[in-house]
Amino acid sequence: MEDFHVSINETGRIVIPAPIRKKLNLRKGDDLIVKLSEQNIINIQTSKQYLDKLQNLIKSKDKNLTLSEDLINMRKEEQL
């Protein structure tokens, strides 16, 4: 995907470019989860994407891992 130049307005808001909103099917009023990694990378997910990820952890096929180990592994993946 291409890079987009965005700016921050006086209230601290940025606009997500239309091609990205369309690809992610984002609509006005959607609830988003915003995280900042230790490497200062901003990650944005819809609440549904976040919930789906957590539900998949619970349904994990590797039953040798505990839920806490699954969560730790998920956080490590997010930081990559």
C-alpha angles and dihedrals in degrees: 000000000000126000120253128205113225132170135209117245127218092274093052096256128138127197119233105225116252096244090057093045090050094048091050093040091235118172135188109283096021114149113239134190114219120194132180116212125214086257089058093251115148115224119193123192134166115248088246092054090050093048091047090053092051092047090051089054090056091049090047113154092217100080090176089078123077120229090252090055089049091052092049090051091048091053090050090052091051091056093057 
